[in-house]
Amino acid sequence: MDKIQDKALQVAKEIVVKFVETGRISPSNFTAHFSRIYLEVLRTITEHTPYQGETKDTD
């Protein structure tokens, strides 16, 4: 597993743990949600398009 996948795994785990703590995900359906969250985090990390944000006019 490369560094990016490892970081995505850590971030996904933290997100799911917070969801379990707040009651949004129950421990019994953890696996149903974890893979989707992990794949979304990984996609977000590996996407090469930088955030454009708001541009300021200098005119």
MINUTOR-20482 format. One line per field, with one value per residue (C-alpha): residue number from 0; x, y negated, z; residue in one letter. Coordinates in nm, 4 decimals. Layout:
BEGIN
i (NUM;...) $
u (X;...) $
v (Y;...) $
w (Z;...) $
aa (a;...) $
REM end
This chain:
BEGIN
i (0;1;2;3;4;5;6;7;8;9;10;11;12;13;14;15;16;17;18;19;20;21;22;23;24;25;26;27;28;29;30;31;32;33;34;35;36;37;38;39;40;41;42;43;44;45;46;47;48;49;50;51;52;53;54;55;56;57;58) $
u (0.0000;0.1461;0.1504;-0.1568;-0.3676;-0.2437;-0.3375;-0.6792;-0.7330;-0.6476;-0.8739;-1.1634;-1.1253;-1.1388;-1.4486;-1.6307;-1.5356;-1.6804;-1.9986;-2.0278;-1.9669;-2.2378;-2.4830;-2.4975;-2.3532;-2.4106;-2.1267;-2.3344;-2.3325;-1.9776;-1.8587;-2.1432;-2.0245;-1.6477;-1.5559;-1.7628;-1.6092;-1.2571;-1.2999;-1.4349;-1.1453;-0.8960;-1.0577;-1.0462;-0.6807;-0.5661;-0.7615;-0.5016;-0.7209;-0.6260;-0.9033;-0.9765;-1.1409;-1.2531;-1.0519;-0.9980;-1.0064;-0.7042;-0.8534) $
v (0.0000;-0.3349;-0.6470;-0.8005;-0.4886;-0.4652;-0.8284;-0.7797;-0.4754;-0.6756;-0.9656;-0.7347;-0.5549;-0.8849;-0.9949;-0.6673;-0.6670;-1.0185;-0.9078;-0.6112;-0.8366;-1.0779;-0.7996;-0.8617;-0.5141;-0.2148;0.0279;0.3064;0.1435;0.0052;0.2157;0.0974;-0.2615;-0.2322;-0.1296;-0.4083;-0.6683;-0.5321;-0.5391;-0.8948;-1.0134;-0.8389;-0.9942;-1.3376;-1.3027;-1.1734;-1.4168;-1.6340;-1.9351;-2.2054;-2.3914;-2.7104;-2.8976;-3.2504;-3.4708;-3.8319;-4.0985;-4.3247;-4.5855) $
w (0.0000;-0.0942;0.1218;-0.0398;0.0136;0.3724;0.4405;0.2782;0.4994;0.8122;0.7156;0.6255;0.9575;1.1483;0.9575;1.0187;1.3876;1.4238;1.2482;1.4849;1.7873;1.6770;1.5954;1.2211;1.1522;1.3757;1.4457;1.2918;0.9452;0.9624;0.6671;0.4466;0.4769;0.5218;0.1670;0.0101;0.2406;0.1800;-0.1988;-0.1885;0.0297;-0.2008;-0.5088;-0.3494;-0.2502;-0.5882;-0.8011;-0.9718;-1.0375;-0.7855;-0.6077;-0.7988;-0.5138;-0.5563;-0.7854;-0.6956;-0.9629;-0.9487;-1.1837) $
aa (m;d;k;i;q;d;k;a;l;q;v;a;k;e;i;v;v;k;f;v;e;t;g;r;i;s;p;s;n;f;t;a;h;f;s;r;i;y;l;e;v;l;r;t;i;t;e;h;t;p;y;q;g;e;t;k;d;t;d) $
REM end
